[in-house]
């Protein structure tokens, strides 16, 4: 018997993906650099389906039906290159290598081009949902050629999560690095989502004076409404959890320094290159960096804060509703920014990504799965080229309804000295986009003053320079 697909790299994600495939009736070849792990895998999970264990990469290749489909589940970066090299040496033209790790999309573009020259298909694939998703249905974002998707798509769609309407959370994102690009932005949005949730918690705790268990209940309530999402759901779980050692709230004994592996940072770096303003995602990444700057924080701890540090109780009662509004509005902004980055990347690399389809495959399986992704899908279905989801009637109405509360939350945070960079950046983005005129005009004037960088006028075509050091008359530029 031959395997329909193979998985090399049997750490927890690879292991669970292989089990997911086998449980769906697909014979799976399994391989790991250290063969002991393959043997342990078979011992533990061998009865879950048909597995063909391979001790060597040659045996792995031999056990796959042609054209071969091989999924790599190893650490992004150099380990991925090493496995690709090994694997490519034993494959034949027409075979497919799927990289299911969190690779940088530029690496994926490079690898795809190199393997294409050897007649191999390279399918950089974003997979979201953590360990549990890999086993029970992740959201899958494959890039690569149409031909490769034809051979792989049905298998991947089979093991992917299903949205409430039954459609698989997997679609062909676009050529070469498109899949990993979209996964990168997914993670950037994940950072923003988590930062906004963290700010909501912080405000409820340190402005309204609620205890973690009470805040958990508030999140549980929010999860019944428009904010319903996996991250809101698990926030309630984490906040309600009690530390066994101290008997106090778990959240109070965790070191407050958020770590990161790189995808959020890449989202912002890439956005800077593309000129896509993802300020909410950027604040989320910087908030993690700031939290981890232990020395800087220790040095600054004694700086003066405001006199007032708590809301009075009447205001405190209304506050949770205000925070819900601010959270929803800021979340809309973060997604709007992320989707705009996807559109900018798609235009830059000619990927032809359908943003509505991305919203659709994020509805289930992935970390940012949320009820409101249905609305984003609808917004793009009604106009695939819309400049921003913010102008979709559903979202513009929601922002209009939320804005008074959103502004109260941001000003309360500022008055009481509780940092809320995510909420503030989202509101500033909203107000900047709405503005009839921006002070960028003044910046242009300053640039022209000190560096003769020139400016354009609102009333005439062309570029101009004012003779600031002379009689201040205006001359055409260049
Ligand atoms: C997912 C997650 C997953 C991983 C992040 C965590 O979609 O399943 O995003 O990819 O949990 O990479 O990233 P940080 O360690 O940078 O928070």
Boltz pocket constraint, residues with backbone or C-beta under 6 A from the ligand:
constraints:
  - pocket:
      binder: B
      contacts: [[A, 102], [A, 127], [A, 128], [A, 129], [A, 130], [A, 187], [A, 190], [A, 259], [A, 260], [A, 261], [A, 262], [A, 263], [A, 264], [A, 366], [A, 367]]
      max_distance: 6.0
